[in-house]
Amino acid sequence: MRGSLVAALLLSLAISGWAQRAQAVECRVLDFHDKRYTVCEVDLTQDRLRLFLRDGQGSPFKGFDSLNRSLAMQKEQLTFAMNAGMYHPDYSPVGLFVAEGEEVSPLSTASGEGNFFLKPNGVFYVTQGGAGILETSRYAQRGGPVLLATQSGPLLLQGGEIHPWFIPASESLRVRNGVGLLSPARVVFAISDSSVNFYEFALLFRDALGCRDALYLDGSISSLYSSQLGRNDNLKPLGPIIGVTR
C-alpha cells in the first residue's frame, strides 16, 4: 500500500513538472500605442530554443505544419515557433545560421539593398551561458562556440538606442516580428498583429518590454505558432524557423 502511494506521488510530481515545462513559454497579447502585438517570453533555464531549416530528406520545412509532422516522428511537438530571419529563393538563410552547434551558413559582412543590409544589422545567438544580440562586426570578433545563431537586420535596439535610420512618422507599414533580450536567461519574441513601422516596433521592445537590445527578424511573412494561444499562422512559406518543443 505504501509503495503504491509513493509511486502515485512520484507520478504526480512528474506530471506536474512536465506541465510546468510545457507552459514555460508564456505568450500574451499586448496593446501599446494603439497597436496590438503578441509577445512570447522564453526562459532558457527551462526550455531550449532550437533553429529549424530542413527535414531529414533535405527539404525546407516552409511552415509550422510540416515541421510539426517531422517532429512527431521523434515524439516531439512545437509549443512555440516563429520565422527566424530572411532567406533566399531556395529558402536558405541570408547570413549566419547555426543550428545544434553546426554552422549551416556563414556570417555576412557584405553591403547591399534591403532590410538585412540596413546597417547596423546583427546576430541573435545562444551559448551555454545564455542568449545575446550583437552588431555583426562585434559578433565576428567574439569567438567561441554557439548553440544557435541567426543573423538579420536591421538591429531594432543597440544598448537602448533605436536604430538611427528609423523615422517615427514613416509610412512603411508591415506586419513585423523580432526578438529582444530581457536577460541572458530570458528572451522575448514579438509579432505585430497589424502593420507598424520600424520605429513603432523598436519602441515596443524598449518601452513596453524593457529590452536594451533587439533584432528585427522579418516583415510581411511574419508568422507565429503558439500552442498556448491556439495560434498557427500559415500565411506564406518560411525559411529559417526558431522554436521550442516538448
Backbone bond lengths (Angstrom), bond angles and torsions (degrees), N, CA, C in turn:
res aa  C-N    CA-C-N  psi(-1)  N-CA   C-N-CA  omega(-1)  CA-C   N-CA-C  phi
1 M - - - 1.467 - - 1.520 110.84 -
2 R 1.369 113.56 -45.79 1.452 117.63 -179.56 1.523 111.13 -64.02
3 G 1.360 115.12 -39.27 1.461 119.19 178.29 1.510 111.96 -61.66
4 S 1.339 116.58 -37.00 1.463 120.63 178.92 1.517 111.68 -66.45
5 L 1.352 115.03 -39.12 1.469 118.79 178.88 1.513 111.01 -65.56
6 V 1.346 116.33 -41.84 1.470 120.46 178.94 1.523 110.03 -63.00
7 A 1.333 116.63 -44.23 1.469 120.13 179.93 1.522 110.94 -62.04
8 A 1.330 116.10 -41.10 1.463 119.83 179.04 1.514 111.67 -64.48
9 L 1.350 115.80 -39.75 1.458 120.09 178.68 1.523 111.32 -64.71
10 L 1.328 116.48 -42.93 1.471 120.20 179.23 1.522 110.80 -63.47
11 L 1.338 116.33 -39.93 1.464 119.91 178.59 1.516 110.78 -64.66
12 S 1.358 116.13 -41.36 1.461 120.39 178.44 1.513 111.32 -61.58
13 L 1.337 116.51 -42.81 1.462 120.41 178.78 1.521 110.85 -64.66
14 A 1.324 116.42 -39.60 1.469 119.85 179.98 1.516 110.52 -64.01
15 I 1.354 116.33 -43.68 1.464 120.04 178.90 1.520 110.66 -64.01
16 S 1.348 115.94 -42.01 1.459 120.33 178.53 1.511 110.97 -61.16
17 G 1.327 117.53 -43.74 1.461 121.15 179.00 1.508 111.74 -63.88
18 W 1.373 116.64 -40.11 1.462 119.50 177.60 1.518 110.69 -63.56
19 A 1.341 116.03 -41.62 1.463 119.89 -179.02 1.517 111.02 -63.71
20 Q 1.338 116.97 -40.43 1.459 119.47 178.80 1.515 110.18 -63.12
21 R 1.345 117.19 -41.47 1.462 119.91 179.26 1.518 110.77 -66.74
22 A 1.352 115.52 -38.87 1.460 119.00 -178.36 1.521 111.31 -62.91
23 Q 1.316 117.47 -26.65 1.447 121.48 -177.13 1.531 111.92 -104.14
24 A 1.335 116.50 12.90 1.462 118.85 -175.35 1.527 111.76 -65.11
25 V 1.348 117.71 -34.20 1.463 120.59 175.14 1.523 107.45 -79.96
26 E 1.318 116.79 116.82 1.462 121.39 -177.57 1.529 109.88 -104.89
27 C 1.324 116.67 117.54 1.465 121.55 178.63 1.525 109.61 -112.13
28 R 1.324 115.64 144.73 1.461 120.18 179.04 1.523 109.50 -153.77
29 V 1.310 115.15 160.61 1.465 121.82 175.35 1.520 108.27 -95.82
30 L 1.331 115.76 136.81 1.464 121.48 -175.18 1.525 109.42 -132.25
31 D 1.319 116.87 129.98 1.470 121.99 172.69 1.522 109.19 -97.91
32 F 1.328 116.05 128.94 1.463 121.04 -177.68 1.519 108.84 -146.52
33 H 1.327 116.67 121.48 1.468 122.52 -179.62 1.530 112.13 51.32
34 D 1.324 115.02 47.49 1.468 122.34 175.70 1.523 113.87 66.16
35 K 1.312 117.30 17.39 1.463 121.46 174.33 1.532 108.36 -124.53
36 R 1.308 116.06 151.27 1.463 120.67 -178.44 1.534 109.98 -109.04
37 Y 1.324 114.75 137.56 1.458 122.78 -179.91 1.527 109.57 -131.91
38 T 1.316 115.72 155.86 1.459 120.96 168.31 1.526 107.17 -113.98
39 V 1.321 116.27 127.00 1.462 121.62 -177.64 1.522 109.04 -122.19
40 C 1.313 115.94 142.60 1.464 122.67 -179.53 1.525 108.95 -131.72
41 E 1.326 115.87 122.38 1.462 121.88 179.33 1.519 109.73 -99.22
42 V 1.330 115.70 134.07 1.454 122.59 179.08 1.522 108.59 -115.93
43 D 1.319 116.08 126.00 1.460 122.84 177.62 1.523 107.68 -97.40
44 L 1.329 116.58 108.53 1.456 120.74 -174.76 1.524 112.80 -70.31
45 T 1.328 118.40 -11.23 1.459 119.75 174.65 1.527 110.92 -78.65
46 Q 1.329 117.00 -15.06 1.460 121.00 -179.78 1.517 113.24 -113.29
47 D 1.323 117.09 -34.47 1.459 120.95 -176.16 1.515 111.51 -126.94
48 R 1.322 114.95 150.09 1.456 121.39 179.41 1.519 109.46 -104.46
49 L 1.323 115.92 118.02 1.461 120.22 173.44 1.521 109.40 -70.34
50 R 1.323 115.25 144.53 1.468 120.43 178.82 1.524 109.12 -136.49
51 L 1.319 115.66 149.76 1.460 121.80 174.04 1.523 109.05 -107.31
52 F 1.333 115.15 140.52 1.464 121.23 -178.64 1.523 109.09 -129.64
53 L 1.332 115.78 145.40 1.461 120.59 179.85 1.526 111.85 -139.59
54 R 1.350 116.57 -52.98 1.468 121.27 -175.65 1.531 110.26 -134.40
55 D 1.332 114.63 156.05 1.458 119.33 178.31 1.528 111.03 -84.17
56 G 1.315 116.41 -174.34 1.461 120.59 -176.75 1.514 114.20 -64.52
57 Q 1.332 117.28 -19.23 1.475 121.32 177.84 1.532 111.94 -95.53
58 G 1.320 116.47 3.26 1.452 120.58 177.77 1.518 114.78 86.91
59 S 1.328 117.29 7.95 1.465 120.38 179.76 1.525 110.22 -89.22
60 P 1.335 118.06 136.96 1.471 119.50 178.71 1.523 110.76 -63.84
61 F 1.332 115.48 143.00 1.463 119.47 -179.69 1.531 111.66 -66.83
62 K 1.319 117.26 -44.07 1.468 124.51 178.08 1.526 113.83 69.43
63 G 1.309 118.44 -9.97 1.462 119.08 -178.90 1.516 112.04 -176.87
64 F 1.321 115.30 173.98 1.458 121.40 -174.20 1.532 112.39 -74.50
65 D 1.321 118.00 -33.12 1.460 120.00 -177.46 1.528 111.59 -64.59
66 S 1.320 116.49 -47.21 1.469 119.25 179.88 1.521 110.71 -66.96
67 L 1.334 117.56 -35.19 1.465 120.30 176.09 1.518 110.00 -64.27
68 N 1.318 118.02 -43.28 1.463 120.77 179.10 1.530 111.66 -64.03
69 R 1.325 116.99 -37.45 1.466 119.28 177.25 1.521 110.93 -63.44
70 S 1.330 116.27 -40.78 1.459 120.33 178.23 1.532 111.33 -66.17
71 L 1.335 116.05 -41.71 1.461 120.11 179.44 1.526 111.41 -65.85
72 A 1.333 117.23 -34.04 1.460 120.61 -179.25 1.520 111.77 -60.48
73 M 1.326 116.99 -29.83 1.463 120.81 177.66 1.525 111.25 -67.67
74 Q 1.336 116.05 -20.10 1.461 121.40 176.39 1.533 111.36 -103.62
75 K 1.348 114.79 13.03 1.471 121.94 -179.24 1.532 111.09 59.73
76 E 1.332 115.39 41.27 1.455 122.68 175.92 1.525 109.08 -128.13
77 Q 1.324 116.19 164.60 1.456 120.45 172.33 1.523 109.16 -152.90
78 L 1.318 115.69 157.26 1.455 121.02 179.02 1.518 110.87 -70.98
79 T 1.324 115.79 142.85 1.459 120.37 164.97 1.529 109.87 -108.26
80 F 1.326 115.54 -29.44 1.465 122.38 179.41 1.510 108.31 -151.44
81 A 1.334 116.75 143.36 1.464 120.91 173.32 1.519 109.89 -159.54
82 M 1.313 115.42 156.91 1.466 122.68 179.14 1.524 107.61 -155.08
83 N 1.333 116.32 151.06 1.465 118.32 173.22 1.525 108.60 -62.11
84 A 1.349 116.21 142.34 1.464 120.40 -165.09 1.513 115.08 -117.92
85 G 1.317 118.12 19.81 1.455 118.78 178.39 1.512 111.68 146.15
86 M 1.314 114.93 178.01 1.464 121.52 -174.24 1.523 110.60 -86.65
87 Y 1.342 116.05 159.97 1.454 119.09 -173.39 1.530 111.07 -148.03
88 H 1.333 114.13 160.18 1.457 122.62 177.73 1.541 109.66 -82.45
89 P 1.346 117.75 172.51 1.472 120.29 -179.41 1.535 114.12 -56.56
90 D 1.348 117.32 -25.69 1.468 119.70 178.24 1.525 111.97 -89.91
91 Y 1.346 116.42 11.12 1.468 125.13 177.94 1.536 113.69 74.02
92 S 1.310 117.02 6.00 1.461 119.74 175.13 1.527 109.27 -75.30
93 P 1.335 118.13 148.85 1.472 120.90 -174.07 1.519 113.29 -69.78
94 V 1.316 115.49 146.31 1.463 121.82 169.35 1.532 106.57 -85.97
95 G 1.306 117.28 117.62 1.459 120.64 179.22 1.515 113.12 85.73
96 L 1.312 114.81 -164.26 1.465 121.95 -172.27 1.520 112.41 -61.87
97 F 1.336 114.86 136.40 1.462 121.66 173.97 1.518 107.65 -146.79
98 V 1.317 115.79 115.23 1.460 122.03 178.90 1.522 107.71 -124.25
99 A 1.326 116.86 122.84 1.462 122.09 178.60 1.516 109.25 -126.89
100 E 1.333 116.36 133.25 1.466 122.07 -179.48 1.530 111.28 53.42
101 G 1.335 115.85 35.63 1.461 121.12 178.12 1.515 114.95 79.84
102 E 1.334 118.09 0.13 1.468 121.79 -177.57 1.526 110.43 -108.00
103 E 1.338 116.41 126.62 1.462 120.70 178.86 1.524 110.03 -78.13
104 V 1.317 115.42 117.81 1.458 122.01 179.61 1.521 110.32 -94.20
105 S 1.339 116.48 -35.78 1.463 122.53 -178.87 1.528 107.98 -138.89
106 P 1.346 119.04 137.30 1.463 121.15 -174.47 1.528 113.31 -79.10
107 L 1.317 115.00 163.39 1.459 122.49 175.29 1.521 110.44 -61.70
108 S 1.320 117.31 137.48 1.457 121.96 177.31 1.523 109.64 -108.38
109 T 1.322 115.78 124.08 1.464 121.19 174.11 1.531 110.72 -110.24
110 A 1.328 116.15 13.45 1.462 121.42 -176.36 1.520 111.16 -72.49
111 S 1.314 114.60 164.40 1.458 121.94 172.00 1.522 108.55 -106.39
112 G 1.318 116.27 155.84 1.451 119.50 -179.95 1.510 110.76 180.00
113 E 1.313 115.81 -167.81 1.455 121.82 -179.91 1.528 110.04 -100.84
114 G 1.321 115.46 156.69 1.450 120.10 177.95 1.512 112.30 101.93
115 N 1.318 115.95 168.65 1.456 121.49 -174.47 1.522 113.45 -60.63
116 F 1.325 116.69 -38.24 1.464 119.50 -178.29 1.529 111.05 -55.59
117 F 1.326 116.57 -37.69 1.469 121.42 -174.43 1.522 113.18 -95.36
118 L 1.321 117.43 9.97 1.464 120.21 176.96 1.527 108.20 -77.32
119 K 1.331 116.35 89.28 1.460 122.08 -173.07 1.530 110.85 -70.33
120 P 1.350 118.59 143.71 1.462 124.06 1.04 1.528 112.39 -78.71
121 N 1.339 114.30 135.00 1.455 120.23 168.98 1.537 107.33 -104.23
122 G 1.312 118.23 -172.70 1.455 116.38 -173.73 1.511 114.30 -168.93
123 V 1.335 114.27 -172.29 1.457 122.49 -175.78 1.524 109.80 -130.84
124 F 1.323 115.91 132.49 1.460 121.78 167.62 1.515 106.85 -98.33
125 Y 1.336 116.93 131.30 1.462 119.63 -175.43 1.524 110.12 -145.93
126 V 1.325 115.01 160.52 1.461 122.26 176.69 1.524 108.54 -132.36
127 T 1.326 116.19 131.18 1.458 123.07 174.56 1.525 108.51 -118.78
128 Q 1.328 115.97 -179.35 1.466 119.74 175.36 1.524 111.01 -60.77
129 G 1.323 117.20 -24.35 1.461 121.35 -179.23 1.511 114.59 -89.70
130 G 1.340 117.50 -4.57 1.459 119.85 179.49 1.516 112.49 128.39
131 A 1.337 115.33 -169.92 1.462 122.06 -174.56 1.522 111.48 -97.64
132 G 1.323 115.63 157.92 1.458 121.58 176.39 1.516 111.24 -153.51
133 I 1.319 115.88 160.61 1.458 122.97 171.46 1.515 106.88 -131.91
134 L 1.325 116.82 124.57 1.456 121.22 -178.61 1.526 110.38 -132.04
135 E 1.323 115.07 144.95 1.463 121.14 170.12 1.531 107.80 -58.69
136 T 1.322 117.27 146.28 1.465 122.10 -169.58 1.518 113.84 -53.59
137 S 1.344 118.59 -47.98 1.468 119.66 -177.72 1.524 111.59 -66.34
138 R 1.325 117.24 -31.71 1.460 120.74 177.19 1.525 110.68 -71.60
139 Y 1.324 115.90 -38.20 1.461 118.74 177.14 1.529 110.49 -63.28
140 A 1.331 116.42 -38.95 1.461 120.32 -179.05 1.521 111.82 -60.19
141 Q 1.326 117.44 -24.66 1.461 121.78 -177.55 1.529 113.56 -95.33
142 R 1.330 118.51 -8.01 1.461 119.95 -170.66 1.525 113.15 -73.19
143 G 1.329 118.29 -39.63 1.456 120.42 -178.51 1.519 111.99 69.47
144 G 1.321 115.47 173.61 1.451 120.95 177.56 1.516 112.70 87.85
145 P 1.333 116.37 156.24 1.468 121.04 -177.39 1.525 112.43 -74.03
146 V 1.329 115.75 152.12 1.463 121.98 173.69 1.520 108.03 -129.34
147 L 1.329 115.35 151.96 1.456 120.68 177.26 1.519 110.78 -83.05
148 L 1.333 115.55 -39.43 1.461 120.72 175.52 1.514 108.83 -152.10
149 A 1.317 115.87 154.85 1.463 121.14 177.63 1.518 109.15 -160.06
150 T 1.326 115.57 140.24 1.457 120.67 174.02 1.522 108.34 -138.12
151 Q 1.316 116.17 134.37 1.462 122.29 -177.88 1.524 109.19 -102.33
152 S 1.319 115.56 141.03 1.460 119.99 178.07 1.523 108.91 -156.92
153 G 1.284 116.85 -174.29 1.436 121.01 178.99 1.520 110.68 -170.57
154 P 1.305 114.24 155.30 1.468 127.80 2.62 1.534 112.03 -86.24
155 L 1.346 115.21 167.44 1.451 119.32 166.55 1.521 108.27 -64.33
156 L 1.316 116.44 133.78 1.466 120.05 174.98 1.524 110.38 -80.93
157 L 1.321 115.67 -44.60 1.465 123.08 179.72 1.520 109.44 -134.16
158 Q 1.331 115.82 143.23 1.451 121.76 173.17 1.524 107.44 -138.40
159 G 1.328 115.76 108.52 1.461 119.94 -177.19 1.522 112.75 61.62
160 G 1.316 117.03 32.48 1.462 121.37 179.65 1.512 114.60 86.58
161 E 1.325 117.67 -4.88 1.465 122.18 -179.67 1.527 110.70 -96.50
162 I 1.324 115.42 132.09 1.461 120.72 177.51 1.524 110.02 -73.56
163 H 1.309 116.28 143.87 1.468 122.35 179.66 1.535 110.18 -47.59
164 P 1.341 117.43 130.54 1.470 120.29 -173.07 1.528 114.57 -64.90
165 W 1.319 118.65 -18.07 1.460 120.62 -178.02 1.526 113.07 -90.90
166 F 1.313 118.28 -4.79 1.461 120.12 -178.20 1.523 111.16 -75.19
167 I 1.330 116.88 137.28 1.460 123.70 -177.47 1.529 109.09 -111.96
168 P 1.334 118.51 120.19 1.469 120.39 -177.39 1.524 114.21 -53.03
169 A 1.332 117.68 -39.85 1.468 120.90 -176.32 1.531 112.72 -98.49
170 S 1.331 116.81 18.77 1.462 119.90 -177.89 1.526 111.53 -57.54
171 E 1.332 115.79 140.02 1.456 121.04 178.12 1.526 112.17 -97.31
172 S 1.335 116.27 11.91 1.464 120.93 174.62 1.530 107.96 -82.53
173 L 1.321 115.81 92.46 1.468 122.01 -172.45 1.526 110.38 -109.25
174 R 1.319 115.65 127.95 1.459 122.30 178.96 1.519 109.23 -145.01
175 V 1.320 116.33 157.47 1.460 119.51 162.59 1.519 106.16 -72.37
176 R 1.334 116.72 128.16 1.465 120.33 -171.84 1.528 110.62 -131.07
177 N 1.339 115.70 156.17 1.465 119.76 173.76 1.519 110.27 -140.33
178 G 1.336 115.11 154.65 1.457 120.36 -177.65 1.517 111.04 -163.25
179 V 1.338 115.14 -178.16 1.460 122.07 -177.95 1.516 109.29 -135.68
180 G 1.326 116.55 141.89 1.459 121.61 178.67 1.520 110.76 -134.48
181 L 1.327 115.15 163.05 1.463 121.69 179.24 1.521 110.31 -101.28
182 L 1.322 115.99 127.92 1.458 121.79 169.40 1.525 109.67 -95.39
183 S 1.328 115.71 -34.43 1.460 124.66 175.26 1.523 105.70 -167.64
184 P 1.334 119.03 171.34 1.469 118.24 176.84 1.526 113.57 -58.89
185 A 1.333 117.37 -23.21 1.462 121.26 -178.39 1.522 113.46 -98.50
186 R 1.331 117.67 -9.16 1.458 120.21 -176.03 1.528 110.09 -134.02
187 V 1.325 115.24 126.32 1.465 120.75 178.30 1.515 108.35 -123.67
188 V 1.323 115.66 153.48 1.459 120.24 -178.56 1.526 109.18 -128.46
189 F 1.308 115.20 131.11 1.453 122.59 176.19 1.529 107.72 -106.76
190 A 1.327 116.15 142.15 1.460 120.07 -179.60 1.520 110.02 -137.37
191 I 1.326 114.79 145.65 1.456 122.05 174.22 1.518 107.53 -135.48
192 S 1.312 116.58 135.03 1.461 119.62 178.04 1.529 108.51 -79.11
193 D 1.315 116.64 139.89 1.456 120.50 179.53 1.522 112.10 -93.84
194 S 1.333 115.70 4.30 1.459 123.07 171.00 1.530 106.28 -149.90
195 S 1.311 116.53 176.27 1.463 120.10 -175.96 1.526 111.63 -74.38
196 V 1.345 116.13 134.06 1.462 122.58 178.41 1.524 108.65 -136.97
197 N 1.340 116.23 161.39 1.460 118.73 173.45 1.527 110.05 -93.68
198 F 1.319 116.11 173.87 1.463 120.73 -176.97 1.536 111.58 -60.88
199 Y 1.319 116.90 -41.28 1.461 120.05 -176.61 1.527 110.69 -64.01
200 E 1.327 116.69 -44.85 1.462 120.39 177.96 1.528 111.06 -60.33
201 F 1.313 115.72 -39.87 1.467 120.17 -177.77 1.526 110.84 -68.91
202 A 1.329 116.68 -40.08 1.461 120.36 177.21 1.532 111.04 -64.40
203 L 1.339 116.78 -39.93 1.463 120.36 177.52 1.521 111.84 -60.59
204 L 1.327 116.65 -37.49 1.461 119.72 177.60 1.522 110.53 -55.65
205 F 1.338 116.36 -50.37 1.458 119.87 -178.00 1.522 111.83 -65.43
206 R 1.330 117.43 -39.11 1.467 119.80 -176.68 1.528 112.59 -77.38
207 D 1.335 116.60 -50.92 1.464 119.88 -169.19 1.526 114.02 -93.68
208 A 1.319 117.25 -31.03 1.464 119.26 -178.99 1.527 112.36 -94.21
209 L 1.329 116.39 -34.12 1.471 119.85 -175.46 1.522 113.15 -104.06
210 G 1.331 117.85 -14.93 1.457 120.86 175.92 1.517 115.35 78.03
211 C 1.333 117.06 28.15 1.469 121.20 178.77 1.529 110.66 -89.95
212 R 1.301 115.55 150.55 1.466 121.54 171.43 1.524 111.39 -105.18
213 D 1.320 115.74 -21.56 1.464 120.78 178.97 1.522 108.76 -132.80
214 A 1.333 115.97 132.43 1.463 120.89 -179.11 1.527 108.76 -152.23
215 L 1.319 115.27 148.71 1.458 122.09 -176.50 1.524 109.93 -127.44
216 Y 1.321 115.68 132.56 1.461 122.23 174.13 1.523 108.87 -72.26
217 L 1.313 117.14 136.66 1.459 120.43 178.23 1.524 111.62 -101.92
218 D 1.343 117.79 -50.46 1.466 119.33 175.22 1.522 109.54 -175.53
219 G 1.330 115.70 176.95 1.452 122.02 178.69 1.510 110.90 -140.01
220 S 1.299 117.22 163.22 1.469 124.75 -179.28 1.533 112.39 70.59
221 I 1.345 118.04 -49.39 1.465 119.89 177.28 1.531 111.22 -86.28
222 S 1.327 117.66 -2.91 1.463 122.44 -172.13 1.526 111.80 -49.09
223 S 1.342 115.82 127.47 1.456 121.62 -173.57 1.521 110.67 -142.11
224 L 1.326 115.45 150.21 1.462 122.01 -177.84 1.515 110.52 -135.21
225 Y 1.336 115.18 138.67 1.457 122.34 168.85 1.512 107.48 -119.02
226 S 1.329 117.02 126.49 1.461 121.74 177.03 1.514 108.86 -143.02
227 S 1.332 116.45 112.61 1.458 119.26 176.99 1.524 110.25 -66.63
228 Q 1.317 117.13 -31.74 1.466 121.86 179.64 1.527 111.02 -62.01
229 L 1.344 116.44 -42.75 1.461 121.47 -177.71 1.521 113.14 -91.99
230 G 1.322 117.05 -5.22 1.461 119.81 -175.88 1.512 112.28 66.42
231 R 1.308 116.78 34.42 1.469 121.66 -175.70 1.528 110.53 -112.00
232 N 1.330 115.57 133.45 1.459 121.63 179.22 1.526 107.99 -146.08
233 D 1.336 116.21 86.92 1.464 121.18 -178.79 1.533 110.01 -68.84
234 N 1.302 115.98 135.97 1.455 121.60 179.10 1.521 108.05 -141.26
235 L 1.348 114.73 65.23 1.454 120.42 -171.57 1.521 112.65 -93.95
236 K 1.328 116.18 -51.14 1.456 121.16 -178.05 1.528 108.73 -143.74
237 P 1.342 117.81 158.51 1.465 119.66 178.49 1.535 111.45 -59.73
238 L 1.331 116.05 143.66 1.459 121.99 -178.03 1.524 110.44 -113.20
239 G 1.334 115.07 155.12 1.456 121.44 170.90 1.522 108.45 -95.69
240 P 1.334 117.26 -114.73 1.461 119.76 178.79 1.537 112.17 -60.75
241 I 1.315 115.84 142.38 1.460 123.52 179.09 1.519 108.58 -128.75
242 I 1.324 116.94 136.14 1.466 121.23 175.44 1.525 107.73 -114.15
243 G 1.333 116.64 141.03 1.449 117.19 -177.21 1.517 113.72 -165.44
244 V 1.321 113.78 176.12 1.456 123.34 175.51 1.515 107.06 -124.87
245 T 1.338 116.73 137.45 1.459 121.63 -179.57 1.523 110.46 -117.61
246 R 1.328 115.24 165.07 1.459 120.41 171.15 1.515 109.03 -134.92
